[in-house]
Amino acid sequence: MKRYHLGQGIGTLLFFLIMIGVVWRGIQITTTSVEDKGLDTLNHAIRRAVVQCYAIEGMYPRNIGYIEDNYGIMIDTSRYIVHYEIFASNIMPDITVLTRGGGEKE
């Protein structure tokens, strides 16, 4: 009789450990998806503001700070790194948005 109860307890414990693993993995996937969406949103917002600046002012902004100050872009510098390199005022700048410690979007 004791073996049956012991086996049942181990089976139940194993089931709960598997369920905890499945839930944990789901949380990781969701977190990654949200982070990717934030990265894409920031990347598109910066590009849209840069093009809007060119359309309104006739030149691309000289730095990312100009976009933040004049076009309402807010960059969470604790989460993202934005590399903004301009060659000339009439050539689209090179914009790279990175997640701190992670992925990249160009």
N, CA, C and O atoms as CSV, one atom per row, in Angstrom:
chain,resi,resn,atom,element,x,y,z
A,1,MET,N,N,0.804,-1.190,0.000
A,1,MET,CA,C,0.000,0.000,0.000
A,1,MET,C,C,0.853,1.261,0.000
A,1,MET,O,O,0.502,2.224,-0.682
A,2,LYS,N,N,1.953,1.294,0.735
A,2,LYS,CA,C,2.784,2.487,0.821
A,2,LYS,C,C,3.413,2.819,-0.540
A,2,LYS,O,O,3.574,3.992,-0.878
A,3,ARG,N,N,3.758,1.810,-1.302
A,3,ARG,CA,C,4.371,2.068,-2.613
A,3,ARG,C,C,3.394,2.786,-3.536
A,3,ARG,O,O,3.784,3.676,-4.291
A,4,TYR,N,N,2.140,2.402,-3.473
A,4,TYR,CA,C,1.136,3.032,-4.316
A,4,TYR,C,C,1.002,4.511,-3.964
A,4,TYR,O,O,0.959,5.346,-4.868
A,5,HIS,N,N,0.934,4.857,-2.688
A,5,HIS,CA,C,0.817,6.253,-2.271
A,5,HIS,C,C,2.084,7.042,-2.598
A,5,HIS,O,O,2.010,8.207,-2.988
A,6,LEU,N,N,3.233,6.413,-2.440
A,6,LEU,CA,C,4.497,7.071,-2.759
A,6,LEU,C,C,4.572,7.363,-4.261
A,6,LEU,O,O,4.971,8.457,-4.661
A,7,GLY,N,N,4.196,6.404,-5.075
A,7,GLY,CA,C,4.194,6.595,-6.531
A,7,GLY,C,C,3.220,7.671,-6.950
A,7,GLY,O,O,3.503,8.457,-7.854
A,8,GLN,N,N,2.067,7.708,-6.293
A,8,GLN,CA,C,1.065,8.721,-6.593
A,8,GLN,C,C,1.587,10.112,-6.211
A,8,GLN,O,O,1.366,11.075,-6.944
A,9,GLY,N,N,2.264,10.222,-5.092
A,9,GLY,CA,C,2.822,11.501,-4.654
A,9,GLY,C,C,3.913,11.996,-5.586
A,9,GLY,O,O,3.987,13.184,-5.897
A,10,ILE,N,N,4.755,11.078,-6.026
A,10,ILE,CA,C,5.819,11.452,-6.968
A,10,ILE,C,C,5.221,11.890,-8.297
A,10,ILE,O,O,5.687,12.855,-8.902
A,11,GLY,N,N,4.192,11.186,-8.753
A,11,GLY,CA,C,3.517,11.554,-10.004
A,11,GLY,C,C,2.899,12.936,-9.908
A,11,GLY,O,O,3.009,13.732,-10.840
A,12,THR,N,N,2.246,13.231,-8.780
A,12,THR,CA,C,1.633,14.546,-8.573
A,12,THR,C,C,2.701,15.639,-8.522
A,12,THR,O,O,2.540,16.702,-9.121
A,13,LEU,N,N,3.779,15.371,-7.811
A,13,LEU,CA,C,4.875,16.335,-7.725
A,13,LEU,C,C,5.475,16.595,-9.103
A,13,LEU,O,O,5.752,17.741,-9.457
A,14,LEU,N,N,5.674,15.543,-9.870
A,14,LEU,CA,C,6.225,15.669,-11.218
A,14,LEU,C,C,5.285,16.493,-12.099
A,14,LEU,O,O,5.735,17.350,-12.861
A,15,PHE,N,N,3.993,16.237,-11.996
A,15,PHE,CA,C,3.003,16.994,-12.765
A,15,PHE,C,C,3.083,18.486,-12.438
A,15,PHE,O,O,3.105,19.317,-13.346
A,16,PHE,N,N,3.127,18.831,-11.157
A,16,PHE,CA,C,3.202,20.231,-10.758
A,16,PHE,C,C,4.513,20.880,-11.201
A,16,PHE,O,O,4.513,22.049,-11.589
A,17,LEU,N,N,5.615,20.159,-11.152
A,17,LEU,CA,C,6.891,20.714,-11.626
A,17,LEU,C,C,6.847,20.988,-13.121
A,17,LEU,O,O,7.370,22.000,-13.587
A,18,ILE,N,N,6.228,20.092,-13.867
A,18,ILE,CA,C,6.086,20.306,-15.314
A,18,ILE,C,C,5.200,21.515,-15.578
A,18,ILE,O,O,5.504,22.328,-16.452
A,19,MET,N,N,4.118,21.639,-14.839
A,19,MET,CA,C,3.212,22.785,-15.021
A,19,MET,C,C,3.914,24.104,-14.677
A,19,MET,O,O,3.722,25.107,-15.365
A,20,ILE,N,N,4.711,24.103,-13.633
A,20,ILE,CA,C,5.476,25.303,-13.278
A,20,ILE,C,C,6.436,25.653,-14.412
A,20,ILE,O,O,6.581,26.826,-14.754
A,21,GLY,N,N,7.088,24.661,-14.993
A,21,GLY,CA,C,7.988,24.889,-16.126
A,21,GLY,C,C,7.268,25.455,-17.335
A,21,GLY,O,O,7.783,26.352,-18.003
A,22,VAL,N,N,6.073,24.937,-17.624
A,22,VAL,CA,C,5.293,25.427,-18.759
A,22,VAL,C,C,4.876,26.886,-18.533
A,22,VAL,O,O,4.976,27.704,-19.448
A,23,VAL,N,N,4.419,27.210,-17.345
A,23,VAL,CA,C,4.023,28.587,-17.033
A,23,VAL,C,C,5.230,29.516,-17.111
A,23,VAL,O,O,5.130,30.613,-17.659
A,24,TRP,N,N,6.362,29.089,-16.571
A,24,TRP,CA,C,7.589,29.899,-16.606
A,24,TRP,C,C,8.005,30.194,-18.045
A,24,TRP,O,O,8.373,31.322,-18.372
A,25,ARG,N,N,7.945,29.177,-18.899
A,25,ARG,CA,C,8.319,29.362,-20.307
A,25,ARG,C,C,7.353,30.321,-21.001
A,25,ARG,O,O,7.772,31.139,-21.820
A,26,GLY,N,N,6.072,30.225,-20.680
A,26,GLY,CA,C,5.084,31.143,-21.243
A,26,GLY,C,C,5.363,32.583,-20.862
A,26,GLY,O,O,5.222,33.487,-21.685
A,27,ILE,N,N,5.755,32.796,-19.625
A,27,ILE,CA,C,6.100,34.144,-19.168
A,27,ILE,C,C,7.322,34.664,-19.917
A,27,ILE,O,O,7.359,35.832,-20.303
A,28,GLN,N,N,8.316,33.811,-20.124
A,28,GLN,CA,C,9.519,34.229,-20.863
A,28,GLN,C,C,9.180,34.614,-22.295
A,28,GLN,O,O,9.676,35.622,-22.799
A,29,ILE,N,N,8.342,33.827,-22.952
A,29,ILE,CA,C,7.965,34.112,-24.337
A,29,ILE,C,C,7.195,35.424,-24.416
A,29,ILE,O,O,7.436,36.231,-25.314
A,30,THR,N,N,6.274,35.644,-23.487
A,30,THR,CA,C,5.488,36.874,-23.464
A,30,THR,C,C,6.377,38.086,-23.232
A,30,THR,O,O,6.215,39.109,-23.898
A,31,THR,N,N,7.309,37.983,-22.301
A,31,THR,CA,C,8.222,39.081,-22.003
A,31,THR,C,C,9.059,39.433,-23.227
A,31,THR,O,O,9.232,40.611,-23.541
A,32,THR,N,N,9.574,38.434,-23.912
A,32,THR,CA,C,10.373,38.659,-25.115
A,32,THR,C,C,9.544,39.340,-26.187
A,32,THR,O,O,10.024,40.248,-26.865
A,33,SER,N,N,8.299,38.905,-26.344
A,33,SER,CA,C,7.418,39.493,-27.344
A,33,SER,C,C,7.139,40.966,-27.045
A,33,SER,O,O,7.139,41.795,-27.955
A,34,VAL,N,N,6.903,41.290,-25.788
A,34,VAL,CA,C,6.642,42.675,-25.387
A,34,VAL,C,C,7.883,43.533,-25.617
A,34,VAL,O,O,7.770,44.663,-26.094
A,35,GLU,N,N,9.059,43.015,-25.285
A,35,GLU,CA,C,10.301,43.764,-25.496
A,35,GLU,C,C,10.540,44.027,-26.978
A,35,GLU,O,O,10.946,45.124,-27.362
A,36,ASP,N,N,10.286,43.011,-27.817
A,36,ASP,CA,C,10.454,43.190,-29.257
A,36,ASP,C,C,9.488,44.240,-29.804
A,36,ASP,O,O,9.859,45.042,-30.660
A,37,LYS,N,N,8.265,44.234,-29.315
A,37,LYS,CA,C,7.271,45.204,-29.761
A,37,LYS,C,C,7.693,46.622,-29.373
A,37,LYS,O,O,7.544,47.552,-30.165
A,38,GLY,N,N,8.218,46.789,-28.160
A,38,GLY,CA,C,8.690,48.103,-27.724
A,38,GLY,C,C,9.840,48.602,-28.584
A,38,GLY,O,O,9.902,49.782,-28.927
A,39,LEU,N,N,10.745,47.701,-28.931
A,39,LEU,CA,C,11.878,48.047,-29.783
A,39,LEU,C,C,11.398,48.484,-31.168
A,39,LEU,O,O,11.868,49.488,-31.703
A,40,ASP,N,N,10.464,47.730,-31.746
A,40,ASP,CA,C,9.910,48.078,-33.057
A,40,ASP,C,C,9.175,49.412,-33.022
A,40,ASP,O,O,9.308,50.227,-33.934
A,41,THR,N,N,8.401,49.626,-31.967
A,41,THR,CA,C,7.637,50.864,-31.842
A,41,THR,C,C,8.559,52.073,-31.760
A,41,THR,O,O,8.323,53.078,-32.430
A,42,LEU,N,N,9.605,51.987,-30.948
A,42,LEU,CA,C,10.553,53.086,-30.833
A,42,LEU,C,C,11.271,53.329,-32.151
A,42,LEU,O,O,11.429,54.476,-32.569
A,43,ASN,N,N,11.702,52.273,-32.800
A,43,ASN,CA,C,12.399,52.383,-34.080
A,43,ASN,C,C,11.519,53.099,-35.110
A,43,ASN,O,O,11.985,54.017,-35.784
A,44,HIS,N,N,10.257,52.689,-35.236
A,44,HIS,CA,C,9.350,53.315,-36.196
A,44,HIS,C,C,9.045,54.764,-35.823
A,44,HIS,O,O,8.960,55.623,-36.701
A,45,ALA,N,N,8.879,55.042,-34.533
A,45,ALA,CA,C,8.576,56.410,-34.091
A,45,ALA,C,C,9.735,57.352,-34.412
A,45,ALA,O,O,9.517,58.474,-34.869
A,46,ILE,N,N,10.954,56.900,-34.176
A,46,ILE,CA,C,12.127,57.742,-34.476
A,46,ILE,C,C,12.212,58.002,-35.972
A,46,ILE,O,O,12.403,59.143,-36.393
A,47,ARG,N,N,12.073,56.966,-36.770
A,47,ARG,CA,C,12.153,57.131,-38.227
A,47,ARG,C,C,11.052,58.060,-38.752
A,47,ARG,O,O,11.295,58.906,-39.612
A,48,ARG,N,N,9.850,57.887,-38.222
A,48,ARG,CA,C,8.732,58.737,-38.638
A,48,ARG,C,C,9.017,60.204,-38.279
A,48,ARG,O,O,8.757,61.101,-39.082
A,49,ALA,N,N,9.540,60.440,-37.096
A,49,ALA,CA,C,9.857,61.811,-36.670
A,49,ALA,C,C,10.980,62.416,-37.512
A,49,ALA,O,O,10.939,63.601,-37.846
A,50,VAL,N,N,11.977,61.610,-37.852
A,50,VAL,CA,C,13.094,62.088,-38.675
A,50,VAL,C,C,12.589,62.502,-40.057
A,50,VAL,O,O,12.970,63.552,-40.575
A,51,VAL,N,N,11.730,61.672,-40.652
A,51,VAL,CA,C,11.176,61.995,-41.972
A,51,VAL,C,C,10.256,63.214,-41.878
A,51,VAL,O,O,10.260,64.065,-42.767
A,52,GLN,N,N,9.478,63.299,-40.814
A,52,GLN,CA,C,8.612,64.461,-40.611
A,52,GLN,C,C,9.438,65.739,-40.489
A,52,GLN,O,O,9.073,66.772,-41.050
A,53,CYS,N,N,10.527,65.671,-39.773
A,53,CYS,CA,C,11.419,66.824,-39.630
A,53,CYS,C,C,11.952,67.241,-41.005
A,53,CYS,O,O,11.996,68.428,-41.328
A,54,TYR,N,N,12.351,66.262,-41.803
A,54,TYR,CA,C,12.865,66.574,-43.146
A,54,TYR,C,C,11.780,67.239,-43.994
A,54,TYR,O,O,12.052,68.194,-44.721
A,55,ALA,N,N,10.550,66.729,-43.897
A,55,ALA,CA,C,9.450,67.284,-44.685
A,55,ALA,C,C,9.115,68.706,-44.250
A,55,ALA,O,O,8.804,69.551,-45.089
A,56,ILE,N,N,9.175,68.976,-42.968
A,56,ILE,CA,C,8.800,70.293,-42.453
A,56,ILE,C,C,9.948,71.298,-42.569
A,56,ILE,O,O,9.738,72.436,-42.988
A,57,GLU,N,N,11.151,70.880,-42.200
A,57,GLU,CA,C,12.273,71.807,-42.091
A,57,GLU,C,C,13.247,71.764,-43.269
A,57,GLU,O,O,14.111,72.632,-43.392
A,58,GLY,N,N,13.109,70.758,-44.134
A,58,GLY,CA,C,13.969,70.673,-45.308
A,58,GLY,C,C,15.338,70.064,-45.043
A,58,GLY,O,O,16.200,70.068,-45.922
A,59,MET,N,N,15.542,69.544,-43.847
A,59,MET,CA,C,16.801,68.864,-43.531
A,59,MET,C,C,16.544,67.849,-42.411
A,59,MET,O,O,15.615,67.987,-41.615
A,60,TYR,N,N,17.402,66.829,-42.385
A,60,TYR,CA,C,17.292,65.839,-41.322
A,60,TYR,C,C,17.877,66.412,-40.036
A,60,TYR,O,O,18.804,67.221,-40.086
A,61,PRO,N,N,17.348,66.004,-38.889
A,61,PRO,CA,C,17.852,66.535,-37.619
A,61,PRO,C,C,19.325,66.213,-37.423
A,61,PRO,O,O,19.801,65.151,-37.826
A,62,ARG,N,N,20.036,67.138,-36.801
A,62,ARG,CA,C,21.481,66.962,-36.610
A,62,ARG,C,C,21.819,65.923,-35.541
A,62,ARG,O,O,22.912,65.356,-35.555
A,63,ASN,N,N,20.883,65.665,-34.607
A,63,ASN,CA,C,21.114,64.642,-33.582
A,63,ASN,C,C,19.778,64.146,-33.031
A,63,ASN,O,O,18.731,64.738,-33.292
A,64,ILE,N,N,19.823,63.077,-32.283
A,64,ILE,CA,C,18.597,62.475,-31.751
A,64,ILE,C,C,17.956,63.372,-30.693
A,64,ILE,O,O,16.740,63.326,-30.503
A,65,GLY,N,N,18.748,64.177,-30.011
A,65,GLY,CA,C,18.217,65.102,-29.019
A,65,GLY,C,C,17.249,66.106,-29.635
A,65,GLY,O,O,16.269,66.498,-29.001
A,66,TYR,N,N,17.521,66.520,-30.864
A,66,TYR,CA,C,16.644,67.454,-31.559
A,66,TYR,C,C,15.268,66.837,-31.756
A,66,TYR,O,O,14.249,67.507,-31.589
A,67,ILE,N,N,15.243,65.576,-32.108
A,67,ILE,CA,C,13.971,64.857,-32.289
A,67,ILE,C,C,13.226,64.762,-30.956
A,67,ILE,O,O,12.014,64.968,-30.894
A,68,GLU,N,N,13.962,64.451,-29.904
A,68,GLU,CA,C,13.337,64.360,-28.578
A,68,GLU,C,C,12.750,65.713,-28.154
A,68,GLU,O,O,11.637,65.772,-27.631
A,69,ASP,N,N,13.492,66.783,-28.379
A,69,ASP,CA,C,13.071,68.109,-27.941
A,69,ASP,C,C,11.925,68.686,-28.768
A,69,ASP,O,O,11.062,69.381,-28.234
A,70,ASN,N,N,11.915,68.397,-30.078
A,70,ASN,CA,C,10.983,69.086,-30.967
A,70,ASN,C,C,9.882,68.218,-31.581
A,70,ASN,O,O,8.922,68.750,-32.138
A,71,TYR,N,N,10.007,66.902,-31.489
A,71,TYR,CA,C,9.035,66.034,-32.154
A,71,TYR,C,C,8.392,65.011,-31.222
A,71,TYR,O,O,7.780,64.045,-31.679
A,72,GLY,N,N,8.530,65.221,-29.933
A,72,GLY,CA,C,7.792,64.412,-28.968
A,72,GLY,C,C,8.244,62.978,-28.786
A,72,GLY,O,O,7.501,62.166,-28.235
A,73,ILE,N,N,9.430,62.649,-29.230
A,73,ILE,CA,C,9.945,61.292,-29.044
A,73,ILE,C,C,10.550,61.192,-27.652
A,73,ILE,O,O,11.332,62.049,-27.240
A,74,MET,N,N,10.185,60.146,-26.936
A,74,MET,CA,C,10.739,59.906,-25.600
A,74,MET,C,C,11.455,58.561,-25.626
A,74,MET,O,O,10.847,57.525,-25.897
A,75,ILE,N,N,12.746,58.590,-25.343
A,75,ILE,CA,C,13.566,57.376,-25.362
A,75,ILE,C,C,13.898,56.993,-23.938
A,75,ILE,O,O,14.499,57.771,-23.198
A,76,ASP,N,N,13.503,55.791,-23.558
A,76,ASP,CA,C,13.833,55.261,-22.232
A,76,ASP,C,C,15.273,54.750,-22.297
A,76,ASP,O,O,15.523,53.622,-22.723
A,77,THR,N,N,16.210,55.590,-21.872
A,77,THR,CA,C,17.631,55.247,-21.990
A,77,THR,C,C,18.053,54.127,-21.047
A,77,THR,O,O,19.154,53.593,-21.177
A,78,SER,N,N,17.200,53.768,-20.108
A,78,SER,CA,C,17.520,52.623,-19.253
A,78,SER,C,C,17.215,51.307,-19.976
A,78,SER,O,O,17.694,50.252,-19.561
A,79,ARG,N,N,16.422,51.361,-21.055
A,79,ARG,CA,C,16.058,50.154,-21.805
A,79,ARG,C,C,16.637,50.117,-23.210
A,79,ARG,O,O,16.885,49.040,-23.751
A,80,TYR,N,N,16.857,51.298,-23.813
A,80,TYR,CA,C,17.258,51.345,-25.217
A,80,TYR,C,C,18.487,52.217,-25.421
A,80,TYR,O,O,18.733,53.174,-24.686
A,81,ILE,N,N,19.246,51.852,-26.445
A,81,ILE,CA,C,20.365,52.656,-26.926
A,81,ILE,C,C,20.030,53.021,-28.361
A,81,ILE,O,O,19.683,52.150,-29.159
A,82,VAL,N,N,20.130,54.302,-28.697
A,82,VAL,CA,C,19.866,54.743,-30.059
A,82,VAL,C,C,21.153,55.305,-30.640
A,82,VAL,O,O,21.726,56.266,-30.126
A,83,HIS,N,N,21.588,54.682,-31.720
A,83,HIS,CA,C,22.758,55.183,-32.453
A,83,HIS,C,C,22.218,55.969,-33.637
A,83,HIS,O,O,21.493,55.433,-34.475
A,84,TYR,N,N,22.574,57.228,-33.698
A,84,TYR,CA,C,22.077,58.134,-34.731
A,84,TYR,C,C,23.283,58.782,-35.386
A,84,TYR,O,O,24.002,59.559,-34.758
A,85,GLU,N,N,23.496,58.457,-36.645
A,85,GLU,CA,C,24.663,58.995,-37.364
A,85,GLU,C,C,24.191,59.687,-38.637
A,85,GLU,O,O,23.562,59.077,-39.501
A,86,ILE,N,N,24.510,60.967,-38.730
A,86,ILE,CA,C,24.102,61.731,-39.900
A,86,ILE,C,C,25.334,62.048,-40.748
A,86,ILE,O,O,26.391,62.413,-40.232
A,87,PHE,N,N,25.170,61.898,-42.047
A,87,PHE,CA,C,26.254,62.178,-42.985
A,87,PHE,C,C,26.110,63.586,-43.558
A,87,PHE,O,O,27.071,64.354,-43.615
A,88,ALA,N,N,24.886,63.904,-43.980
A,88,ALA,CA,C,24.602,65.232,-44.527
A,88,ALA,C,C,23.141,65.560,-44.231
A,88,ALA,O,O,22.340,64.661,-43.974
A,89,SER,N,N,22.798,66.833,-44.267
A,89,SER,CA,C,21.450,67.241,-43.875
A,89,SER,C,C,20.371,66.788,-44.853
A,89,SER,O,O,19.184,66.824,-44.529
A,90,ASN,N,N,20.782,66.358,-46.058
A,90,ASN,CA,C,19.795,65.917,-47.046
A,90,ASN,C,C,19.851,64.407,-47.314
A,90,ASN,O,O,19.212,63.923,-48.249
A,91,ILE,N,N,20.599,63.673,-46.512
A,91,ILE,CA,C,20.689,62.214,-46.650
A,91,ILE,C,C,20.165,61.578,-45.365
A,91,ILE,O,O,20.556,61.953,-44.259
A,92,MET,N,N,19.266,60.604,-45.540
A,92,MET,CA,C,18.659,59.935,-44.383
A,92,MET,C,C,19.749,59.415,-43.450
A,92,MET,O,O,20.656,58.711,-43.894
A,93,PRO,N,N,19.671,59.753,-42.165
A,93,PRO,CA,C,20.686,59.294,-41.207
A,93,PRO,C,C,20.613,57.784,-40.987
A,93,PRO,O,O,19.591,57.146,-41.242
A,94,ASP,N,N,21.705,57.246,-40.516
A,94,ASP,CA,C,21.760,55.840,-40.120
A,94,ASP,C,C,21.230,55.762,-38.691
A,94,ASP,O,O,21.802,56.364,-37.782
A,95,ILE,N,N,20.142,55.023,-38.490
A,95,ILE,CA,C,19.504,54.922,-37.174
A,95,ILE,C,C,19.491,53.458,-36.756
A,95,ILE,O,O,18.975,52.600,-37.472
A,96,THR,N,N,20.059,53.186,-35.602
A,96,THR,CA,C,20.051,51.837,-35.044
A,96,THR,C,C,19.525,51.916,-33.615
A,96,THR,O,O,20.029,52.685,-32.796
A,97,VAL,N,N,18.505,51.111,-33.326
A,97,VAL,CA,C,17.931,51.069,-31.997
A,97,VAL,C,C,18.263,49.712,-31.386
A,97,VAL,O,O,17.964,48.667,-31.965
A,98,LEU,N,N,18.882,49.742,-30.216
A,98,LEU,CA,C,19.298,48.519,-29.534
A,98,LEU,C,C,18.621,48.425,-28.171
A,98,LEU,O,O,18.381,49.435,-27.510
A,99,THR,N,N,18.322,47.207,-27.768
A,99,THR,CA,C,17.877,46.973,-26.404
A,99,THR,C,C,19.120,46.818,-25.555
A,99,THR,O,O,20.042,46.095,-25.933
A,100,ARG,N,N,19.160,47.477,-24.427
A,100,ARG,CA,C,20.330,47.325,-23.542
A,100,ARG,C,C,20.521,45.857,-23.228
A,100,ARG,O,O,19.626,45.204,-22.692
A,101,GLY,N,N,21.695,45.341,-23.566
A,101,GLY,CA,C,22.008,43.933,-23.317
A,101,GLY,C,C,21.320,42.978,-24.265
A,101,GLY,O,O,21.203,41.792,-23.956
A,102,GLY,N,N,20.852,43.460,-25.429
A,102,GLY,CA,C,20.138,42.532,-26.283
A,102,GLY,C,C,20.120,42.883,-27.748
A,102,GLY,O,O,21.123,43.299,-28.327
A,103,GLY,N,N,18.928,42.700,-28.343
A,103,GLY,CA,C,18.738,42.739,-29.783
A,103,GLY,C,C,18.866,44.100,-30.413
A,103,GLY,O,O,19.106,45.105,-29.744
A,104,GLU,N,N,18.698,44.105,-31.730
A,104,GLU,CA,C,18.932,45.302,-32.521
A,104,GLU,C,C,17.863,45.412,-33.587
A,104,GLU,O,O,17.370,44.399,-34.083
A,105,LYS,N,N,17.498,46.645,-33.947
A,105,LYS,CA,C,16.604,46.918,-35.062
A,105,LYS,C,C,17.190,48.059,-35.859
A,105,LYS,O,O,17.526,49.103,-35.299
A,106,GLU,N,N,17.319,47.873,-37.166
A,106,GLU,CA,C,17.815,48.950,-38.027
A,106,GLU,C,C,16.695,49.453,-38.900
A,106,GLU,O,O,16.900,50.363,-39.703
